[in-house]
Amino acid sequence: MKIDVLSLFPQTISGPLHDSILGKALEKHLLEVSVTNFRDFSENKHHNVDDTPYGGGAGMLLQAQPIVDAVAYTQQQAQAEGLSAGRVILTDPAGKRFDEQAAADLAQADHLTFICGHYEGFDERVKAVVTDEYSIGDYVLTGGELPTLVMIDALSRLIPGVLGNDESAVDDSFSTGLLEAPQYTRPANFRGAEVPVVLMNGDHQKIADWRLKESLRKTYLHRPDLIDYQQLSPRAKELLAEVKIEEEQN
């Protein structure tokens, strides 16, 4: 997959991408990320990319021209490499909530372009070239770089080969619609806190049931809203009923 990022602060994007799992994905050429400063596309002699809003108001707005032209450039470059023009993602408080399903959807594309905003927002006409608008939460950040990095990280780990074990992505929280069950590693007894015996008995069916039940328990206690959206199997419904009884008794 090729990812283009349009930003006024390219170094904010470039640094984190070369660490840990994402850095290895880049080394293996499973992922290609290019960062473009859209100030370079400004037609203003002073290379300004913002201006005061019509009708008044606080702050400055990013102009449409540099961004729209930068998007056209990334699309032309991608197509010259045999890729599609791709999807263009804008981070916006009015956008859809970014979640695991959105990450999985974006991970299917061969080319993505992210637009990182700053100041008080964008000229609305930027959206003429945008295919997707996402919000990562109901709060305000100083720019679009952090949300872009969050989305790139989330979708990249769903690309085959990026994780050392592709099953890890399947088992993680939200991948199944539920929170992930607790996990343990050596030692079996850490300062009096012991690993549940069921995880060490070698009975795969009992282990699977325990993990499903504890996944349901964690979700029920911490994010009960997620359960409302699930089509639970008969076995999951049985285990959830047990969880509710046990928690009422505690």
C-alpha positions in Angstrom: 0.0 0.0 0.0 1.1 3.5 -0.8 0.2 6.3 1.7 0.6 10.0 0.9 0.4 12.5 3.8 -0.1 16.2 3.1 1.2 18.3 6.0 2.7 21.7 6.8 5.0 19.8 9.3 6.4 16.8 7.6 8.8 16.0 10.4 5.9 15.3 12.7 4.8 12.5 10.5 8.2 11.1 9.4 9.7 10.5 12.8 7.2 8.0 14.4 6.8 6.0 11.2 10.3 4.7 11.3 10.0 3.1 14.7 8.8 -0.4 15.8 6.3 -2.3 13.7 5.7 0.5 11.2 9.4 0.9 10.6 9.8 -2.8 9.8 6.8 -2.6 7.5 8.5 0.2 5.6 11.8 -1.8 5.4 9.9 -4.8 4.0 8.2 -2.6 1.5 4.8 -3.7 2.7 4.0 -0.1 3.1 5.3 3.1 1.4 4.7 6.4 3.0 5.4 9.8 1.4 5.0 13.1 3.2 4.4 16.2 1.1 4.4 19.8 2.4 1.5 21.3 0.6 3.0 24.8 1.1 5.2 23.8 -1.9 2.1 24.0 -4.0 1.1 27.5 -3.0 0.7 29.9 -6.0 1.1 32.9 -3.6 4.5 34.6 -4.0 5.0 34.5 -0.2 3.9 30.8 -0.2 1.1 31.5 2.2 -1.4 28.7 2.6 -4.0 30.4 4.9 -6.1 33.5 4.9 -8.8 35.2 7.0 -12.3 33.8 6.6 -15.0 35.6 4.6 -17.7 37.0 6.9 -15.2 37.4 9.7 -14.3 35.2 12.6 -11.4 34.2 14.7 -8.3 32.6 13.3 -7.1 31.6 9.8 -8.4 29.1 7.3 -6.3 26.9 5.0 -6.9 27.8 1.4 -8.2 25.3 -1.1 -5.7 25.8 -3.9 -2.5 24.4 -2.3 -4.3 21.4 -0.9 -6.3 20.6 -4.0 -3.2 20.8 -6.2 -1.2 18.7 -3.8 -3.8 16.0 -3.9 -3.8 16.0 -7.7 0.0 15.6 -7.6 -0.1 12.6 -5.3 -2.8 11.0 -7.4 -0.8 11.5 -10.6 2.3 10.1 -9.0 0.4 7.0 -7.7 -1.2 6.4 -11.1 2.3 6.6 -12.7 3.3 3.7 -10.4 0.3 1.7 -11.6 -1.9 2.4 -8.5 -5.3 4.0 -8.3 -5.9 7.6 -7.6 -7.1 6.2 -4.3 -9.1 7.6 -1.4 -8.5 11.0 0.1 -9.0 11.2 3.9 -9.7 14.4 5.8 -9.7 14.5 9.6 -12.8 16.5 10.6 -14.9 16.8 13.8 -17.9 16.3 11.6 -16.5 13.1 10.1 -17.5 9.5 10.9 -16.0 8.1 14.1 -12.9 6.2 13.1 -13.1 2.6 14.5 -11.7 -0.9 13.7 -14.2 -1.4 10.9 -13.1 1.8 9.3 -9.4 0.7 9.6 -10.2 -2.6 8.0 -12.0 -0.8 5.2 -9.1 1.6 4.5 -6.6 -1.3 4.7 -8.1 -2.7 1.5 -7.1 0.3 -0.6 -3.9 0.4 -2.6 -3.4 4.1 -2.2 -4.5 6.6 0.4 -3.9 10.3 0.8 -4.3 12.0 4.2 -4.8 15.7 4.6 -3.5 17.2 7.8 -5.2 20.4 8.8 -4.1 23.3 11.0 -5.4 26.7 12.2 -9.1 27.1 12.4 -9.9 24.6 9.6 -10.2 24.4 5.8 -11.9 26.3 3.1 -15.0 24.1 2.5 -14.0 23.7 -1.2 -11.2 21.4 -0.2 -13.8 18.8 0.3 -14.4 18.6 -3.4 -11.4 16.2 -3.6 -12.1 14.3 -0.4 -13.6 10.9 -0.4 -13.7 10.2 3.4 -14.0 12.3 6.5 -13.1 10.8 9.9 -12.9 11.9 13.5 -10.9 10.0 16.1 -12.8 11.5 19.0 -14.8 14.3 20.4 -11.9 16.7 21.3 -9.8 19.3 19.6 -6.2 18.9 18.6 -3.8 21.5 17.3 -3.4 19.7 13.9 -4.3 16.7 11.8 -0.9 15.0 12.1 -1.7 13.0 15.3 -5.1 11.7 14.0 -3.4 10.8 10.7 -0.7 8.8 12.6 -3.4 7.0 14.6 -5.3 6.0 11.5 -2.1 4.9 9.7 -1.1 2.8 12.6 -4.5 1.2 13.0 -4.9 0.3 9.3 -1.3 -0.7 8.7 -1.4 -3.5 11.2 -4.3 -5.1 9.2 -2.1 -5.4 6.1 -1.0 -9.0 5.7 2.6 -9.4 6.8 2.9 -6.2 8.9 2.4 -8.0 12.2 4.7 -11.0 13.0 1.6 -13.1 13.5 -1.4 -12.0 11.5 -3.7 -13.8 14.0 -2.7 -11.1 16.5 -4.9 -8.5 14.7 -7.8 -10.9 14.7 -7.6 -11.4 18.5 -7.1 -7.8 19.5 -9.7 -5.7 21.2 -12.5 -4.3 18.8 -11.5 -6.8 16.0 -14.3 -9.1 17.1 -16.5 -6.2 18.4 -15.5 -7.0 22.0 -12.6 -6.1 24.3 -9.8 -8.6 24.4 -9.6 -11.1 27.3 -6.8 -10.7 29.8 -3.5 -12.3 28.8 -0.6 -13.6 30.9 3.0 -14.8 30.4 5.8 -16.2 32.6 6.1 -16.4 35.6 3.0 -18.4 36.5 3.1 -16.7 40.0 4.1 -13.1 40.1 4.2 -11.8 43.7 1.2 -13.9 44.7 -0.8 -13.1 41.6 -1.3 -16.4 39.7 -2.1 -17.2 36.1 -5.6 -18.7 35.8 -5.2 -22.5 35.9 -7.4 -23.0 32.9 -4.8 -21.4 30.7 -2.2 -24.0 31.7 -4.2 -27.2 31.4 -3.8 -27.7 27.7 -7.6 -28.1 27.1 -8.1 -25.8 24.0 -11.9 -25.8 24.2 -11.9 -24.8 27.9 -9.3 -22.1 27.1 -11.4 -20.8 24.2 -14.5 -20.7 26.5 -12.5 -18.9 29.2 -11.2 -16.3 26.8 -14.6 -15.7 25.3 -16.2 -15.4 28.8 -13.5 -13.0 30.0 -13.8 -11.0 26.8 -17.5 -10.6 27.4 -16.9 -9.8 31.1 -14.4 -7.0 30.3 -16.7 -5.6 27.6 -19.7 -5.8 29.9 -17.9 -4.0 32.7 -16.0 -1.4 30.7 -17.9 -0.9 27.4 -21.4 -2.4 27.7 -22.4 -0.3 24.7 -20.4 -2.6 22.4 -22.4 -5.6 23.4 -25.6 -4.0 22.1 -24.2 -4.1 18.6 -23.1 -7.7 18.6 -24.9 -10.7 17.2 -23.8 -13.1 19.9 -23.6 -16.9 19.4 -25.8 -19.1 21.6 -22.6 -20.0 23.6 -21.6 -16.4 24.0 -25.1 -15.6 25.3 -24.8 -18.4 27.9 -21.4 -17.1 29.0 -22.7 -13.5 29.2 -25.6 -14.6 31.4 -23.1 -16.3 33.7 -21.0 -13.1 33.8 -23.9 -11.0 34.8 -24.9 -13.3 37.6 -21.3 -13.5 38.9 -20.9 -9.7 38.8 -24.2 -9.1 40.6 -23.0 -11.5 43.3 -19.6 -9.6 43.8 
